């Protein structure tokens, strides 16, 4: 009886250990859309908001010493939490703690510059009009800290913080080339920066680094889409200069989305495609007459049909595009 009980105990222990390992592997495979992940991510955003709100309440006396110490304290606490959670195989909470450390780094950098008497106390949007090397330096250093954090934590969301810092930095750099930049200047920079990020994402995809590539695609196309929207609605006399490239880019994205297996391309593409075609239908036709309704119906059918084509042939096209990492060499 004692041997049977011991055998049963070890079997149960083995199953429990296996379940823990499986859960860890599933979590490491990527965040899922389930209640714990939703609460973890929402909580991380709320923590970041609370940190900056709390830092703003600290009096900026003694040359910003207390604000600097508080910012260092938050940054250190997030780094320590990330190390502890990642060692405990809590990949998503640990990765989010690393993301919070990167997100709190600008507060550390700004507080340090205030302590050194170098930080320009200008209105918040002034650096986007008049170039400030200190603001740009904070953005660049944040992106670099994010790259280091990702190299350690290997959590893809950290890349989102770095990419966001790159996009902000590109706008802060614009006044260095054009004094008091216009909306067109900012749109051109947004398009160039977004296109550059998307190109990086495509190269990462081609070498099988799909998790790392996601945020380059998502935020890169967001920058491009924002630029096209500004081109469309801020144009004084020629709105087509925004709608025409939006339609062309959207069609290209929908065609390519299947071969590269990127849902982000399909989302941005279908929104741009539908919005552009709907704009021209509303512009040329009476929305209360049957030709408009029929063409709107056919527009939906075209989107549905493209989805069926990608479902049928997209996997085969993808095999020609994605390059798998080379196998490890044996001894």
PAZAPA-4460 file (N, C-alpha, C; in steps of 0.05 Angstrom, whole numbers, plus 32768, in hexadecimal, padded with zeros to 4 digits):
% residues 331
    n_x    n_y    n_z   ca_x   ca_y   ca_z    c_x    c_y    c_z   seq   type   mol
   8010   7FE8   8000   8000   8000   8000   8011   8019   8000     1      X     A
   8027   8019   8010   8038   8030   8011   8045   8036   7FF7     2      X     A
   804E   801F   7FE8   805A   8023   7FCE   8046   802E   7FBA     3      X     A
   802D   8024   7FBB   8019   802E   7FA9   8013   804C   7FAE     4      X     A
   8012   8053   7FC8   800D   806F   7FCF   8023   8081   7FC5     5      X     A
   803D   8077   7FC8   8054   8087   7FBF   8053   808A   7FA1     6      X     A
   804C   8073   7F93   804B   8074   7F76   8035   8088   7F6D     7      X     A
   801E   8087   7F7A   8009   8099   7F73   8011   80B6   7F78     8      X     A
   801F   80BB   7F8E   8028   80D6   7F95   803B   80E1   7F7F     9      X     A
   804E   80D0   7F77   8061   80D8   7F63   8053   80DD   7F48    10      X     A
   803F   80CC   7F42   8031   80D0   7F29   8022   80EA   7F28    11      X     A
   8014   80F0   7F3F   8006   810A   7F41   8019   8121   7F40    12      X     A
   8030   811F   7F4E   8044   8134   7F4D   804F   8138   7F31    13      X     A
   8053   8122   7F23   805D   8124   7F08   8049   8132   7EF6    14      X     A
   8030   812B   7EF9   801B   8138   7EE8   8019   8155   7EEF    15      X     A
   801B   815C   7F09   801A   8179   7F10   8031   8188   7F05    16      X     A
   804A   817C   7F07   8061   8189   7EFC   805F   818C   7EDE    17      X     A
   8054   8178   7ED0   8050   817A   7EB4   803C   818F   7EAC    18      X     A
   8027   8192   7EBD   8013   81A7   7EB7   801F   81C2   7EBA    19      X     A
   8030   81C6   7ECF   803D   81E0   7ED3   804F   81E6   7EBB    20      X     A
   805E   81D2   7EB2   8070   81D7   7E9B   8060   81DE   7E82    21      X     A
   804A   81D0   7E7E   8039   81D5   7E66   802E   81F2   7E68    22      X     A
   8025   81F9   7E80   801A   8214   7E83   802F   822A   7E7E    23      X     A
   8048   8224   7E87   805E   8237   7E83   8064   8239   7E65    24      X     A
   8064   8222   7E57   806A   8223   7E3B   8054   8232   7E2C    25      X     A
   803B   822D   7E33   8025   823B   7E26   8026   8259   7E2A    26      X     A
   802D   8261   7E43   802F   827E   7E49   8046   828A   7E3A    27      X     A
   805D   827B   7E38   8074   8286   7E29   806F   8288   7E0B    28      X     A
   805C   8277   7E01   8055   8278   7DE5   804A   8293   7DDD    29      X     A
   803E   82A2   7DF0   8034   82BC   7DEA   801C   82C3   7DFA    30      X     A
   8017   82DC   7E00   7FFF   82E4   7E0F   7FE6   82DC   7E00    31      X     A
   7FD2   82D3   7E0F   7FB9   82CA   7E03   7FA3   82DD   7E0B    32      X     A
   7F8D   82DD   7DFC   7F76   82EE   7E02   7F65   82E0   7E17    33      X     A
   7F6E   82DE   7E2F   7F5F   82D2   7E45   7F5F   82E5   7E5C    34      X     A
   7F4E   82E0   7E71   7F4B   82F3   7E87   7F65   82FB   7E94    35      X     A
   7F77   82E8   7E9C   7F90   82F0   7EA9   7FA1   8303   7E98    36      X     A
   7FA4   82FD   7E7E   7FB4   830F   7E6D   7FA7   832A   7E69    37      X     A
   7F8C   832B   7E66   7F7F   8345   7E64   7F84   8356   7E7D    38      X     A
   7F81   8349   7E94   7F85   8358   7EAD   7FA2   8360   7EB1    39      X     A
   7FB5   834F   7EA9   7FD1   8356   7EAC   7FD8   836E   7E9A    40      X     A
   7FCF   836E   7E81   7FD6   8384   7E6F   7FC8   839D   7E77    41      X     A
   7FAE   839C   7E7E   7FA0   83B4   7E86   7FAC   83BF   7EA0    42      X     A
   7FB3   83AD   7EB2   7FC0   83B5   7ECB   7FDA   83C3   7EC6    43      X     A
   7FEA   83B9   7EB3   8003   83C6   7EAC   8000   83E2   7EA2    44      X     A
   7FEC   83E6   7E90   7FE6   8401   7E87   7FDE   8413   7E9E    45      X     A
   7FCD   8409   7EB0   7FC4   8419   7EC6   7FDB   8420   7ED9    46      X     A
   7FED   840D   7EDD   8005   8412   7EEE   8016   8428   7EE1    47      X     A
   801B   8426   7EC7   802B   843B   7EBA   801E   8456   7EBD    48      X     A
   8004   8458   7EB9   7FF6   8471   7EBC   7FF9   847B   7ED9    49      X     A
   7FF5   8469   7EEC   7FF7   8471   7F08   8013   847B   7F10    50      X     A
   8028   846E   7F05   8043   8476   7F0B   8048   8493   7F02    51      X     A
   8041   8499   7EE9   8046   84B4   7EDF   8034   84C9   7EED    52      X     A
   801B   84C1   7EF4   800A   84D3   7F03   8016   84D9   7F1F    53      X     A
   8021   84C4   7F2C   802D   84C8   7F46   8046   84D9   7F44    54      X     A
   8056   84D5   7F30   806F   84E5   7F2E   8068   8502   7F29    55      X     A
   8052   8508   7F1C   804B   8524   7F17   8043   8532   7F31    56      X     A
   803B   8523   7F45   8032   852F   7F5E   8049   8536   7F70    57      X     A
   8061   852C   7F6A   8079   8532   7F7B   8083   854E   7F75    58      X     A
   8085   855E   7F8A   808F   857A   7F85   80AB   8579   7F79    59      X     A
   80AF   858B   7F66   80C8   858C   7F57   80DC   859E   7F65    60      X     A
   80E0   859A   7F7F   80F3   85AB   7F8E   810D   859B   7F91    61      X     A
   8121   85A8   7F9E   813B   859D   7FA2   8146   8592   7F87    62      X     A
   8143   85A2   7F72   814D   859B   7F57   8142   8580   7F4D    63      X     A
   812A   8578   7F56   811E   8560   7F4B   8129   8547   7F58    64      X     A
   8136   8548   7F70   8142   8531   7F7C   812D   851C   7F83    65      X     A
   8117   8524   7F8F   8103   8510   7F98   80F5   8503   7F80    66      X     A
   80F1   8512   7F6C   80E4   8506   7F54   80F7   84F2   7F47    67      X     A
   8111   84F9   7F47   8125   84E6   7F3B   8126   84CD   7F4C    68      X     A
   8127   84CF   7F66   8128   84B8   7F77   810F   84A6   7F74    69      X     A
   80F8   84B3   7F72   80DF   84A4   7F6E   80DF   8495   7F53    70      X     A
   80E8   84A3   7F3E   80E9   8496   7F24   80FC   847F   7F24    71      X     A
   8114   8482   7F30   8127   846C   7F33   811B   8455   7F43    72      X     A
   810C   845C   7F57   80FF   8447   7F68   80EB   8436   7F58    73      X     A
   80DA   8444   7F48   80C7   8435   7F38   80D6   8424   7F23    74      X     A
   80EA   8430   7F16   80F8   8421   7F01   8106   8408   7F0D    75      X     A
   8113   840B   7F24   8120   83F5   7F31   810C   83E0   7F3A    76      X     A
   80F5   83E8   7F44   80E1   83D5   7F4D   80D6   83C5   7F36    77      X     A
   80D2   83D1   7F1F   80C9   83C3   7F07   80DE   83AF   7EFD    78      X     A
   80F7   83B8   7EFD   810C   83A5   7EF5   810E   838D   7F07    79      X     A
   810D   8392   7F22   810E   837C   7F35   80F6   8369   7F32    80      X     A
   80DE   8375   7F2E   80C6   8364   7F2A   80C9   8353   7F11    81      X     A
   80D4   835F   7EFB   80D8   8350   7EE2   80EB   8339   7EE7    82      X     A
   8101   833D   7EF5   8114   8328   7EF9   8108   8312   7F0A    83      X     A
   80FA   8319   7F1F   80EE   8304   7F31   80D8   82F4   7F22    84      X     A
   80C7   8302   7F13   80B1   82F4   7F06   80BB   82E3   7EEF    85      X     A
   80CF   82ED   7EE0   80DA   82DC   7ECA   80E8   82C4   7ED5    86      X     A
   80F6   82C6   7EEB   8103   82AF   7EF7   80EE   829B   7F01    87      X     A
   80D7   82A5   7F08   80C1   8294   7F12   80B0   8289   7EFA    88      X     A
   80BA   828E   7EE2   80AC   8285   7EC9   8091   8293   7EC5    89      X     A
   808D   82A9   7ED2   8074   82B9   7ECD   807A   82CC   7EB6    90      X     A
   8078   82C2   7E9E   8083   82D0   7E87   8075   82E9   7E81    91      X     A
   805A   82E8   7E80   804B   8300   7E79   804D   8315   7E8F    92      X     A
   8048   830F   7EA8   804C   8324   7EBD   8068   832E   7EBD    93      X     A
   807C   831C   7EBA   8098   8326   7EBA   809E   8337   7EA3    94      X     A
   8094   8330   7E8B   8098   8340   7E73   808B   835B   7E76    95      X     A
   8073   835C   7E82   8065   8376   7E85   8074   8387   7E9A    96      X     A
   8080   837A   7EAE   8091   838A   7EC1   80A9   8396   7EB3    97      X     A
   80B5   8386   7EA0   80CB   8391   7E90   80C1   83A8   7E7F    98      X     A
   80A9   83A6   7E74   809E   83BB   7E63   8099   83D4   7E74    99      X     A
   8090   83D0   7E8D   808C   83E7   7E9E   80A6   83F5   7EA6   100      X     A
   80BB   83E5   7EA8   80D5   83F0   7EAE   80DE   8402   7E97   101      X     A
   80DA   83F9   7E7E   80E1   8409   7E67   80CF   8421   7E65   102      X     A
   80B5   841D   7E6B   80A2   8434   7E6A   80A8   8449   7E7F   103      X     A
   80B4   8441   7E95   80BA   8455   7EAA   80D5   8462   7EA6   104      X     A
   80E5   8457   7E94   8100   8463   7E90   80FF   8480   7E87   105      X     A
   80ED   8489   7E76   80ED   84A6   7E70   80EB   84B8   7E89   106      X     A
   80DB   84AE   7E9D   80D9   84BE   7EB5   80F4   84C0   7EC3   107      X     A
   8104   84AA   7EC3   811E   84AA   7ECF   8130   84BE   7EC0   108      X     A
   8130   84BC   7EA5   8141   84CD   7E95   813B   84EB   7E99   109      X     A
   8121   84F1   7E98   8119   850D   7E9B   811F   8517   7EB7   110      X     A
   811A   8507   7ECB   8121   8510   7EE7   813F   8514   7EEA   111      X     A
   814F   8503   7EDD   816C   8506   7EDF   8174   8521   7ED2   112      X     A
   8169   8526   7EBA   8170   853F   7EAD   8166   8558   7EBD   113      X     A
   814F   8555   7ECA   8146   856B   7EDC   815A   856F   7EF3   114      X     A
   8163   8558   7EFE   8176   855A   7F14   8190   8567   7F0C   115      X     A
   8198   8562   7EF2   81B0   856E   7EE8   81AC   858A   7EDE   116      X     A
   8193   8594   7EDE   818D   85AF   7ED5   818E   85B2   7EB7   117      X     A
   818A   859C   7EA8   818C   859C   7E8B   8170   859A   7E7D   118      X     A
   815C   8591   7E8B   8143   858C   7E7E   8134   85A6   7E78   119      X     A
   812C   85A9   7E5E   811D   85C2   7E57   8100   85C1   7E60   120      X     A
   80F8   85D3   7E71   80DD   85D3   7E7B   80CB   85E2   7E68   121      X     A
   80C6   85D6   7E51   80B5   85E2   7E3C   8099   85D6   7E3D   122      X     A
   8086   85E2   7E31   806B   85D5   7E2E   806E   85BA   7E21   123      X     A
   805B   85A8   7E27   805E   858C   7E1F   8062   8589   7E01   124      X     A
   8054   8598   7DF1   8055   8594   7DD4   806B   85A5   7DC7   125      X     A
   8079   85B6   7DD5   808D   85C7   7DCA   80A4   85B7   7DBC   126      X     A
   80AE   85A1   7DC7   80C3   8592   7DB9   80BC   8588   7D9E   127      X     A
   80A2   8585   7D98   8099   857C   7D7E   809A   8593   7D69   128      X     A
   809D   85AB   7D73   809F   85C3   7D62   80BB   85CE   7D61   129      X     A
   80C8   85D0   7D78   80E4   85D9   7D7A   80F5   85C2   7D83   130      X     A
   810A   85BC   7D74   811A   85A4   7D79   8127   85A6   7D95   131      X     A
   8126   858F   7DA3   8133   858C   7DBD   8143   8572   7DBD   132      X     A
   815D   8574   7DBF   816D   855C   7DC0   8169   854C   7DD9   133      X     A
   8161   8559   7DEF   815C   854A   7E08   8143   8538   7E05   134      X     A
   812E   8543   7DFA   8116   8532   7DF5   811C   851B   7DE2   135      X     A
   812A   8521   7DCD   8132   850B   7DBA   8143   84F7   7DC8   136      X     A
   8156   8500   7DD9   8167   84ED   7DE7   8157   84DB   7DF9   137      X     A
   8143   84E5   7E06   8132   84D4   7E17   8124   84BF   7E07   138      X     A
   8119   84C6   7DEF   810C   84B3   7DDE   811F   849D   7DD4   139      X     A
   8137   84A6   7DCB   814A   8492   7DC1   8154   8480   7DD7   140      X     A
   815A   848B   7DEF   8163   847A   7E05   814D   8467   7E0E   141      X     A
   8134   846F   7E0D   811E   845D   7E14   811D   8446   7E01   142      X     A
   8120   844C   7DE7   811F   8436   7DD3   8136   8422   7DD8   143      X     A
   814E   842D   7DDF   8165   841B   7DE4   8161   840B   7DFD   144      X     A
   8156   8416   7E12   8150   8407   7E2A   813C   83F1   7E24   145      X     A
   8128   83F8   7E13   8115   83E3   7E0C   8121   83CC   7DFD   146      X     A
   8135   83D2   7DEB   8143   83BD   7DDC   8152   83AB   7DEF   147      X     A
   815F   83B7   7E04   816E   83A7   7E17   815A   8396   7E28   148      X     A
   8144   83A2   7E30   8130   8393   7E3F   8125   837B   7E30   149      X     A
   8121   8380   7E16   8117   8369   7E06   812B   8353   7E03   150      X     A
   8145   835B   7E00   815A   8347   7DFE   815B   8336   7E16   151      X     A
   8154   8341   7E2D   8155   8332   7E46   813B   8323   7E4B   152      X     A
   8124   8330   7E48   810A   8324   7E4F   80FE   8314   7E38   153      X     A
   8105   831B   7E1F   80FA   830E   7E08   80DB   8310   7E08   154      X     A
   80D0   8326   7E12   80B3   8329   7E12   80AC   833D   7DFC   155      X     A
   809C   8335   7DE8   8097   8346   7DD1   808B   8362   7DD7   156      X     A
   807B   8364   7DEC   806E   837E   7DF1   8083   8394   7DF8   157      X     A
   809A   838C   7E02   80AF   839F   7E07   80B7   83AE   7DED   158      X     A
   80B5   83A0   7DD7   80BB   83AC   7DBD   80A8   83C3   7DB7   159      X     A
   808F   83C0   7DC0   807B   83D4   7DBB   8083   83EF   7DC7   160      X     A
   808E   83EE   7DDF   8097   8406   7DED   80AE   8413   7DDD   161      X     A
   80C1   8402   7DD4   80D8   840D   7DC5   80CF   8419   7DAA   162      X     A
   80BD   840B   7D9C   80B3   8415   7D83   80A4   842F   7D87   163      X     A
   8094   8431   7D9C   8086   844A   7DA1   809A   8461   7DA6   164      X     A
   80AF   845A   7DB5   80C4   846F   7DB9   80D1   8478   7D9F   165      X     A
   80D5   8465   7D8D   80E0   846C   7D73   80CE   847F   7D64   166      X     A
   80B4   8479   7D64   80A1   848A   7D56   809F   84A6   7D62   167      X     A
   809F   84A7   7D7C   809F   84C2   7D89   80B9   84D0   7D83   168      X     A
   80D0   84C2   7D84   80E9   84CE   7D7D   80EB   84D9   7D61   169      X     A
   80DE   84CB   7D4E   80DE   84D4   7D32   80D0   84EF   7D30   170      X     A
   80BA   84F2   7D3F   80AC   850C   7D3E   80BC   8522   7D4D   171      X     A
   80CA   851A   7D62   80DB   852E   7D70   80F3   8536   7D5F   172      X     A
   80FB   8525   7D4C   8111   852B   7D3B   8109   853D   7D24   173      X     A
   80EF   853E   7D1D   80E6   854D   7D06   80EE   856B   7D07   174      X     A
   80EC   8579   7D1E   80F4   8596   7D1D   8111   859A   7D18   175      X     A
   8122   8585   7D1B   813E   8589   7D15   8143   858C   7CF7   176      X     A
   8131   8583   7CE6   8134   8586   7CC9   8122   859C   7CBE   177      X     A
   810D   85A2   7CCB   80FA   85B7   7CC1   80F1   85C7   7CD9   178      X     A
   80F8   85E1   7CD8   80EF   85F3   7CEE   80D1   85F6   7CEE   179      X     A
   80C5   85F4   7D05   80A7   85F5   7D08   809A   85E3   7CF3   180      X     A
   809E   85C9   7CF4   8094   85B7   7CDF   8076   85B8   7CDC   181      X     A
   806E   85B6   7CC3   8051   85B6   7CBC   8046   859A   7CBF   182      X     A
   802B   8598   7CBB   801E   857E   7CBD   8029   856B   7CA8   183      X     A
   802F   8576   7C90   803A   8565   7C7B   8055   855A   7C83   184      X     A
   8065   856A   7C90   8080   8561   7C99   807C   854A   7CAD   185      X     A
   806A   854D   7CBF   8066   8538   7CD4   805B   851F   7CC7   186      X     A
   8049   8522   7CB4   803E   850B   7CA6   8054   84FC   7C97   187      X     A
   8065   850A   7C8A   807B   84FE   7C7B   808D   84ED   7C8E   188      X     A
   8093   84F9   7CA5   80A3   84EA   7CB9   8094   84D2   7CC3   189      X     A
   807A   84D5   7CC9   806B   84BE   7CD3   806A   84A7   7CBE   190      X     A
   8067   84AF   7CA5   8066   849A   7C8F   8081   848D   7C8D   191      X     A
   8097   849C   7C8E   80B1   8490   7C8B   80B8   847E   7CA3   192      X     A
   80B2   8488   7CBB   80B8   8478   7CD3   80A8   845F   7CD3   193      X     A
   808E   8461   7CCD   807D   844A   7CCC   8085   8436   7CB8   194      X     A
   808C   843F   7CA0   8096   842D   7C8B   80AF   841F   7C93   195      X     A
   80C1   842E   7CA0   80DA   8421   7CA9   80D5   840B   7CBD   196      X     A
   80C3   8410   7CD0   80BC   83FB   7CE4   80AF   83E3   7CD7   197      X     A
   809E   83E7   7CC3   8091   83D1   7CB6   80A6   83C0   7CA7   198      X     A
   80B9   83CE   7C9A   80CE   83BF   7C8C   80DE   83AE   7C9F   199      X     A
   80E4   83B9   7CB7   80F2   83A8   7CCB   80E1   8390   7CD2   200      X     A
   80C6   8394   7CD6   80B5   837E   7CDC   80B4   8369   7CC7   201      X     A
   80B5   8371   7CAD   80B4   835E   7C97   80CE   834D   7C98   202      X     A
   80E5   835A   7C9D   80FD   834A   7C9E   80FD   8337   7CB5   203      X     A
   80F2   833F   7CCC   80F0   832D   7CE3   80DE   8315   7CDC   204      X     A
   80C8   831B   7CCE   80B6   8306   7CC6   80C4   82F2   7CB3   205      X     A
   80D4   82FD   7CA1   80E1   82EC   7C8D   80F4   82D8   7C9A   206      X     A
   80FE   82DF   7CB2   8111   82CE   7CC0   8104   82C0   7CD7   207      X     A
   80E9   82BF   7CD7   80DA   82AF   7CEA   80D7   82BC   7D06   208      X     A
   80DE   82D6   7D09   80DB   82E3   7D22   80C0   82F2   7D24   209      X     A
   80AB   82E3   7D23   8091   82EF   7D21   8088   82FD   7D3A   210      X     A
   808E   82F3   7D51   8086   8301   7D6A   8094   831C   7D6C   211      X     A
   80AE   831C   7D66   80BD   8335   7D68   80B4   8349   7D53   212      X     A
   80A9   833F   7D3C   80A1   8350   7D27   8086   835E   7D2B   213      X     A
   8076   8353   7D3D   805A   835C   7D3E   8057   837A   7D43   214      X     A
   8066   8384   7D57   8062   83A0   7D5E   806E   83B3   7D49   215      X     A
   8081   83A9   7D3A   808B   83BA   7D24   8075   83BD   7D0F   216      X     A
   8066   83A8   7D09   8050   83AA   7CF7   8039   83BB   7D02   217      X     A
   8031   83B5   7D1B   8019   83C2   7D26   801D   83E0   7D29   218      X     A
   8034   83E8   7D35   8038   8405   7D39   8043   8413   7D20   219      X     A
   8052   8404   7D10   805B   8410   7CF6   8043   8417   7CE5   220      X     A
   8030   8405   7CE1   8019   840B   7CD1   8007   8420   7CDE   221      X     A
   8007   8420   7CF9   7FF7   8435   7D07   8003   8451   7D00   222      X     A
   801D   8453   7CFF   8029   846C   7CF7   8023   8474   7CDB   223      X     A
   8024   8460   7CC8   801D   8466   7CAC   8000   846D   7CAA   224      X     A
   7FEE   845F   7CB7   7FD1   8465   7CB6   7FCB   8480   7CC1   225      X     A
   7FD8   8488   7CD7   7FD4   84A2   7CE2   7FDD   84B8   7CCF   226      X     A
   7FF3   84B3   7CC1   7FFC   84C7   7CAD   7FE9   84CA   7C96   227      X     A
   7FDF   84B3   7C8C   7FCC   84B5   7C76   7FB1   84C2   7C7E   228      X     A
   7FA9   84BD   7C97   7F91   84CA   7CA1   7F94   84E9   7CA2   229      X     A
   7FAC   84F1   7CAC   7FB1   850E   7CAC   7FB3   8519   7C90   230      X     A
   7FBF   850B   7C7E   7FC0   8514   7C62   7FA4   8517   7C57   231      X     A
   7F92   8506   7C5F   7F76   8506   7C55   7F66   851D   7C60   232      X     A
   7F66   8521   7C7A   7F54   8533   7C86   7F60   854F   7C8B   233      X     A
   7F7A   8551   7C89   7F87   856B   7C8D   7F8E   8578   7C72   234      X     A
   7F87   856C   7C5C   7F8D   8577   7C42   7F7A   858E   7C3B   235      X     A
   7F84   85A6   7C35   7F72   85BD   7C31   7F61   85BB   7C18   236      X     A
   7F6C   85B0   7C02   7F5D   85B0   7BE9   7F5E   8596   7BD9   237      X     A
   7F6D   8582   7BE2   7F6F   856A   7BD3   7F6F   8552   7BE6   238      X     A
   7F57   854A   7BEF   7F55   8533   7C01   7F5E   8518   7BF4   239      X     A
   7F5D   8517   7BDA   7F64   84FE   7BCC   7F82   84F7   7BD1   240      X     A
   7F92   850A   7BD8   7FAE   8504   7BDD   7FB1   84F2   7BF5   241      X     A
   7F9D   84F0   7C06   7F9D   84DC   7C1C   7F8E   84C3   7C15   242      X     A
   7F77   84C6   7C08   7F66   84AE   7C02   7F73   849C   7BED   243      X     A
   7F7F   84A7   7BD9   7F8B   8497   7BC4   7FA2   8485   7BCE   244      X     A
   7FB6   8490   7BDC   7FCA   847E   7BE7   7FC0   846B   7BFD   245      X     A
   7FAB   8474   7C0C   7F9F   8462   7C1F   7F93   8449   7C12   246      X     A
   7F85   844E   7BFC   7F79   8438   7BED   7F8E   8426   7BE1   247      X     A
   7FA3   8432   7BD5   7FB8   8422   7BC8   7FC7   8411   7BDD   248      X     A
   7FCE   841D   7BF3   7FDC   840E   7C08   7FCB   83F9   7C14   249      X     A
   7FB1   83FE   7C18   7F9F   83EB   7C24   7F9C   83D2   7C12   250      X     A
   7F99   83D7   7BF9   7F96   83C0   7BE6   7FB0   83AF   7BE7   251      X     A
   7FC7   83BC   7BE7   7FE0   83AE   7BE8   7FE2   839D   7C02   252      X     A
   7FD9   83A9   7C18   7FDB   839B   7C32   7FC9   8383   7C32   253      X     A
   7FB0   8385   7C26   7F9E   836E   7C26   7FA9   8358   7C14   254      X     A
   7FB7   835F   7BFF   7FC2   834A   7BEE   7FD9   833C   7BFC   255      X     A
   7FEA   834B   7C0A   8002   8340   7C16   7FFC   8333   7C31   256      X     A
   7FE6   833A   7C3E   7FE0   8330   7C59   7FE0   8312   7C5A   257      X     A
   7FD5   8305   7C45   7FD4   82E8   7C45   7FEF   82DB   7C44   258      X     A
   8000   82E2   7C30   801A   82D5   7C2E   802C   82D9   7C46   259      X     A
   802A   82F1   7C53   803C   82F5   7C6A   802E   82ED   7C84   260      X     A
   8014   82E5   7C83   8005   82DC   7C9A   8005   82F1   7CB0   261      X     A
   7FFE   8309   7CA9   7FFD   831F   7CBD   7FE1   832A   7CBF   262      X     A
   7FD4   8325   7CD6   7FB9   832F   7CDA   7FB9   834E   7CDD   263      X     A
   7FD0   8359   7CE7   7FD1   8376   7CE9   7FCF   8383   7CCE   264      X     A
   7FDC   8378   7CBA   7FD9   8382   7C9F   7FBC   8380   7C95   265      X     A
   7FAF   836A   7C9B   7F94   8367   7C92   7F81   837B   7CA0   266      X     A
   7F86   8380   7CBA   7F75   8393   7CC8   7F78   83AF   7CBD   267      X     A
   7F90   83B9   7CBC   7F94   83D4   7CB1   7F8C   83D5   7C94   268      X     A
   7F91   83C0   7C85   7F8A   83C0   7C68   7F6C   83C1   7C64   269      X     A
   7F5D   83B1   7C73   7F40   83B0   7C6E   7F33   83C9   7C77   270      X     A
   7F3D   83D5   7C8D   7F31   83EF   7C96   7F36   8405   7C81   271      X     A
   7F4F   8406   7C77   7F56   841A   7C63   7F47   8416   7C49   272      X     A
   7F45   83FD   7C40   7F37   83F6   7C27   7F19   83FD   7C29   273      X     A
   7F0D   83F5   7C3F   7EF0   83FB   7C42   7EEB   8418   7C44   274      X     A
   7EFB   8426   7C54   7EF7   8443   7C58   7EFB   8452   7C3D   275      X     A
   7F0F   844B   7C2E   7F15   8459   7C15   7EFF   8455   7C00   276      X     A
   7EF7   843C   7BFC   7EE2   8436   7BE9   7EC8   8443   7BF1   277      X     A
   7EC2   8441   7C0B   7EA9   844E   7C15   7EA9   846C   7C11   278      X     A
   7EC1   8478   7C14   7EC3   8495   7C0F   7EBC   849C   7BF3   279      X     A
   7EC7   848D   7BDF   7EC2   8493   7BC3   7EA5   848D   7BBC   280      X     A
   7E99   8478   7BC8   7E7D   8472   7BC2   7E6B   8489   7BCC   281      X     A
   7E71   8492   7BE4   7E61   84A9   7BEF   7E65   84C2   7BDF   282      X     A
   7E7D   84C5   7BD5   7E84   84DE   7BC6   7E76   84DE   7BAA   283      X     A
   7E74   84C7   7B9D   7E6A   84C6   7B82   7E4D   84BD   7B80   284      X     A
   7E41   84B0   7B94   7E26   84A5   7B92   7E15   84B0   7BA8   285      X     A
   7DFB   84AD   7BA4   7DE7   84B4   7BB8   7DE3   849C   7BCA   286      X     A
   7DE9   84A0   7BE3   7DE8   8489   7BF6   7DCC   847F   7BFB   287      X     A
   7DB8   848D   7BF3   7D9D   8484   7BF6   7D92   8475   7BDE   288      X     A
   7DA2   8472   7BC9   7D9A   8464   7BB0   7DA6   8448   7BAF   289      X     A
   7D9A   8437   7B9E   7DA2   841B   7B9C   7DBE   8417   7B91   290      X     A
   7DC9   8427   7B7F   7DE5   8422   7B76   7DF9   8423   7B8D   291      X     A
   7DF5   8436   7B9F   7E07   8438   7BB5   7E05   841F   7BC7   292      X     A
   7DED   8417   7BCD   7DE9   8400   7BDE   7DF4   83E6   7BD1   293      X     A
   7DF0   83E3   7BB7   7DFA   83CC   7BA9   7E19   83CB   7BA9   294      X     A
   7E26   83E2   7BA4   7E43   83E3   7BA4   7E4E   83DF   7BC0   295      X     A
   7E40   83E9   7BD4   7E48   83E4   7BF0   7E47   83C6   7BF6   296      X     A
   7E32   83B8   7BEC   7E30   839C   7BEF   7E47   838D   7BE1   297      X     A
   7E4D   8395   7BC9   7E62   8389   7BBA   7E7D   838E   7BC7   298      X     A
   7E80   83A5   7BD4   7E99   83AA   7BE3   7E9D   8396   7BF9   299      X     A
   7E87   8390   7C08   7E89   837C   7C1D   7E8F   8360   7C11   300      X     A
   7E82   835A   7BFA   7E87   8340   7BED   7EA4   833D   7BE5   301      X     A
   7EB0   8353   7BDB   7ECC   8352   7BD2   7EDF   834D   7BEA   302      X     A
   7ED8   8358   7C01   7EE9   8353   7C19   7EE6   8336   7C22   303      X     A
   7ECD   832C   7C21   7EC8   8311   7C29   7ED6   82FD   7C16   304      X     A
   7ED5   8303   7BFC   7EE1   82F2   7BE8   7F00   82F2   7BEB   305      X     A
   7F0B   8309   7BF1   7F28   8309   7BF5   7F30   82F9   7C0D   306      X     A
   7F1F   82F9   7C22   7F25   82E8   7C39   7F25   82CB   7C32   307      X     A
   7F12   82C2   7C21   7F11   82A7   7C18   7F29   829F   7C07   308      X     A
   7F33   82B2   7BF6   7F4A   82AC   7BE6   7F63   82A9   7BF8   309      X     A
   7F66   82BB   7C0B   7F7D   82B8   7C1D   7F7B   829F   7C2E   310      X     A
   7F63   8297   7C36   7F60   827E   7C45   7F68   8266   7C34   311      X     A
   7F63   8267   7C1A   7F69   8251   7C08   7F86   824F   7C01   312      X     A
   7F92   8267   7BFB   7FAD   8267   7BF0   7FC2   8274   7C01   313      X     A
   7FB9   8282   7C16   7FCB   8291   7C27   7FE1   8280   7C34   314      X     A
   7FDA   8268   7C3D   7FEE   8257   7C4A   8004   8250   7C37   315      X     A
   7FFC   8248   7C1F   8011   8241   7C0B   8023   8258   7C04   316      X     A
   8017   8270   7C01   8027   8288   7BFC   803A   828E   7C13   317      X     A
   8030   8289   7C2B   8041   828F   7C43   8059   827D   7C44   318      X     A
   8057   8264   7C3B   806E   8252   7C3C   8084   825C   7C2A   319      X     A
   807E   826B   7C16   8092   8276   7C04   809F   828F   7C0F   320      X     A
   8091   829C   7C22   809B   82B5   7C2C   80AC   82B2   7C46   321      X     A
   80A2   82A3   7C59   80AE   82A2   7C74   80C6   828F   7C73   322      X     A
   80DC   829A   7C7B   80F5   828A   7C7D   80F8   8280   7C9A   323      X     A
   80FA   8266   7C9D   80FD   825A   7CB7   811A   825D   7CC1   324      X     A
   811E   8261   7CDC   813A   8262   7CE6   8149   8248   7CE0   325      X     A
   8163   8249   7CDA   8172   8231   7CD4   8173   821F   7CEC   326      X     A
   8173   8205   7CE9   8174   81F2   7CFF   818F   81F5   7D0D   327      X     A
   818F   81EF   7D27   81A8   81F0   7D37   81BB   81DB   7D2E   328      X     A
   81D4   81E1   7D2C   81E8   81CE   7D24   81EF   81BB   7D3B   329      X     A
   81F0   81A2   7D35   81F7   818E   7D49   8215   818E   7D4F   330      X     A
   821D   817F   7D63   8239   817F   7D6A   824A   8170   7D55   331      X     A
***
